Amino acid sequence: MAIIGCKLLETLEELGSGDLEKFKHALLHTKMKEGLPKIPKDQVETADKDEIVKLMVEIYGQRCVEVTEDILEMMNRTDLVGKLSERSSVSKGKATTLPAEILAKYEKSLLNILFVFYILLTDRVSHMDPILDRLLDRGVLQREAYDTIRALPTSQKKMRELYCGCLQAGAASKDIFYQILLENEKFLIDDLNTKH
């Protein structure tokens, strides 16, 4: 589910502030398909893109892509509908996994924790270059992917590209990534373990 949240966030990142407000308005005022609840108004009005995606993943689960596509079609953003379809079809069938210690601790709220973990990483990891260097050394990243990610302008964009792309290769790559995070961002991991 973290992969789906990631793909939704990539799509919403392409909306300007005016279009984001239209998206939020449609989310609040469009009649949802049968069986889908509305997100409470007070949660949507002040939400940023990350919060909107988190709410949609929590409330709609797998159907959050369908809801997003419906709203984008109403907004005449068929360009983004096509991109979202491509992004989500690439990720279908791939399970997002975290090391066993975290999975055991959060098994009751696995859906939310995967996305929370992703948001924490993109928001709070500020020194990506040492992490990228270690991932290259350990063979998780190939030189071309390393150069592409390293060239991105912000740590958030680097983490998003890494998490949504290269780390989807399998559980082994995620385990190595987690070990590197423990070495380079120990306080972030400790904070995650304490809060959740």
C-alpha positions as CSV (number, residue, x, y, z in Angstrom):
1,M,0.0,0.0,0.0
2,A,2.9,2.3,0.5
3,I,3.7,2.0,-3.2
4,I,0.2,3.1,-4.0
5,G,0.5,6.1,-1.7
6,C,3.8,6.9,-3.3
7,K,2.2,6.8,-6.8
8,L,-0.7,9.0,-5.6
9,L,1.7,11.5,-4.1
10,E,3.7,11.6,-7.3
11,T,0.5,12.4,-9.2
12,L,-0.7,15.1,-6.8
13,E,2.8,16.7,-7.0
14,E,2.0,17.5,-10.6
15,L,-1.1,19.6,-9.5
16,G,-0.6,23.3,-9.0
17,S,-2.0,25.0,-5.9
18,G,-5.2,25.9,-7.8
19,D,-5.7,22.4,-9.1
20,L,-5.0,21.0,-5.7
21,E,-7.8,23.1,-4.2
22,K,-10.1,21.8,-7.0
23,F,-9.1,18.3,-6.2
24,K,-9.8,18.8,-2.5
25,H,-13.2,20.4,-3.3
26,A,-14.1,17.5,-5.5
27,L,-13.0,15.0,-2.9
28,L,-15.4,16.7,-0.4
29,H,-18.4,17.3,-2.8
30,T,-18.4,14.5,-5.3
31,K,-20.7,11.6,-4.7
32,M,-18.5,8.6,-4.0
33,K,-19.1,5.2,-5.6
34,E,-21.2,2.7,-3.7
35,G,-19.6,1.6,-0.4
36,L,-17.1,4.5,-0.2
37,P,-17.4,7.0,2.6
38,K,-16.6,10.7,2.4
39,I,-13.5,12.0,4.1
40,P,-14.5,14.4,6.9
41,K,-14.4,18.1,5.7
42,D,-12.3,19.3,8.6
43,Q,-9.5,16.9,7.7
44,V,-9.4,17.8,4.0
45,E,-9.7,21.6,4.1
46,T,-6.3,22.3,5.6
47,A,-4.5,19.2,4.4
48,D,-1.4,19.3,2.2
49,K,-0.7,16.8,-0.5
50,D,1.0,14.3,1.9
51,E,-1.9,14.5,4.3
52,I,-4.5,14.1,1.5
53,V,-2.8,11.0,0.2
54,K,-2.5,9.5,3.8
55,L,-6.2,10.1,4.4
56,M,-7.2,8.6,1.0
57,V,-5.0,5.5,1.7
58,E,-6.5,5.1,5.2
59,I,-10.1,5.5,4.1
60,Y,-10.2,4.0,0.6
61,G,-7.4,1.4,0.7
62,Q,-6.8,-0.1,-2.7
63,R,-9.6,1.9,-4.2
64,C,-7.8,5.2,-3.5
65,V,-6.4,5.0,-7.1
66,E,-9.9,4.6,-8.5
67,V,-11.2,7.6,-6.5
68,T,-8.2,9.7,-7.6
69,E,-8.7,8.8,-11.3
70,D,-12.4,9.7,-11.1
71,I,-11.7,13.1,-9.6
72,L,-8.9,13.8,-12.1
73,E,-11.2,12.9,-15.0
74,M,-13.8,15.4,-13.6
75,M,-11.1,18.0,-13.5
76,N,-10.2,17.2,-17.2
77,R,-6.7,16.1,-16.2
78,T,-6.7,13.0,-18.3
79,D,-2.9,13.4,-18.7
80,L,-2.5,12.6,-15.0
81,V,-5.1,9.8,-15.1
82,G,-2.9,8.1,-17.7
83,K,0.2,8.6,-15.7
84,L,-1.4,7.3,-12.5
85,S,-2.7,4.2,-14.4
86,E,0.8,3.5,-15.6
87,R,2.4,4.2,-12.2
88,S,0.0,1.9,-10.3
89,S,0.0,-0.9,-12.9
90,V,3.8,-1.0,-12.6
91,S,3.5,-1.5,-8.9
92,K,0.7,-4.1,-8.9
93,G,1.6,-7.4,-7.3
94,K,4.7,-6.0,-5.6
95,A,4.6,-6.2,-1.8
96,T,6.2,-3.5,0.3
97,T,8.1,-5.0,3.1
98,L,10.0,-3.7,6.1
99,P,12.3,-5.6,8.4
100,A,10.7,-8.2,10.6
101,E,11.1,-6.2,13.8
102,I,9.0,-3.3,12.5
103,L,6.4,-5.6,10.8
104,A,5.9,-7.5,14.0
105,K,5.4,-4.3,16.0
106,Y,3.0,-2.7,13.6
107,E,1.1,-5.7,12.2
108,K,-2.3,-4.4,13.4
109,S,-1.9,-1.1,11.4
110,L,0.4,-2.3,8.6
111,L,-1.5,-0.3,6.0
112,N,-0.9,3.0,7.8
113,I,2.6,2.3,9.1
114,L,4.1,1.7,5.6
115,F,2.8,5.1,4.4
116,V,3.8,6.8,7.7
117,F,7.3,5.3,7.4
118,Y,7.5,6.7,3.8
119,I,6.3,10.2,4.8
120,L,8.8,10.3,7.8
121,L,11.6,9.3,5.5
122,T,10.8,11.9,2.8
123,D,10.2,14.7,5.4
124,R,13.0,14.0,7.9
125,V,16.1,12.5,6.2
126,S,18.2,15.5,5.3
127,H,21.5,14.0,4.3
128,M,20.8,11.6,1.5
129,D,24.3,11.5,-0.2
130,P,25.9,9.2,2.4
131,I,22.9,6.9,2.2
132,L,23.1,6.8,-1.6
133,D,26.8,6.2,-1.4
134,R,26.3,3.2,0.8
135,L,23.5,1.8,-1.3
136,L,25.8,2.0,-4.4
137,D,28.6,0.3,-2.4
138,R,26.2,-2.5,-1.3
139,G,24.9,-3.1,-4.9
140,V,21.3,-1.9,-4.2
141,L,21.8,1.0,-6.6
142,Q,23.4,0.8,-10.0
143,R,25.6,3.7,-11.1
144,E,22.9,5.1,-13.5
145,A,20.2,5.2,-10.8
146,Y,22.7,6.6,-8.3
147,D,23.6,9.5,-10.7
148,T,20.0,10.2,-11.5
149,I,18.9,10.3,-7.8
150,R,22.0,12.3,-6.7
151,A,21.2,15.0,-9.3
152,L,17.8,15.7,-7.9
153,P,17.6,19.1,-6.1
154,T,16.2,18.2,-2.7
155,S,16.5,15.4,-0.2
156,Q,12.7,14.9,-0.3
157,K,12.9,14.3,-4.1
158,K,15.9,12.0,-3.7
159,M,14.1,9.9,-1.1
160,R,10.9,9.8,-3.1
161,E,12.7,8.5,-6.2
162,L,14.7,6.0,-4.1
163,Y,11.7,4.7,-2.2
164,C,9.3,4.5,-5.0
165,G,11.7,3.2,-7.6
166,C,14.9,1.4,-6.7
167,L,13.8,0.0,-3.4
168,Q,11.0,-1.9,-5.0
169,A,13.4,-4.5,-6.3
170,G,12.8,-6.8,-3.3
171,A,13.0,-7.5,0.4
172,A,16.8,-7.8,0.4
173,S,17.2,-4.3,-0.9
174,K,14.9,-2.9,1.7
175,D,16.7,-4.7,4.5
176,I,20.0,-3.3,3.4
177,F,18.4,0.2,3.2
178,Y,17.0,-0.2,6.7
179,Q,20.5,-1.2,8.0
180,I,22.0,1.9,6.3
181,L,19.3,4.1,7.9
182,L,20.1,2.7,11.3
183,E,23.8,3.7,10.7
184,N,23.0,7.1,9.3
185,E,19.7,8.1,10.8
186,K,19.6,6.3,14.1
187,F,17.5,9.0,15.8
188,L,14.9,8.9,13.1
189,I,14.5,5.2,13.5
190,D,14.5,5.5,17.3
191,D,11.8,8.1,17.0
192,L,9.7,5.9,14.7
193,N,9.9,3.0,17.2
194,T,9.0,5.3,20.1
195,K,6.0,7.0,18.5
196,H,4.4,4.0,16.9
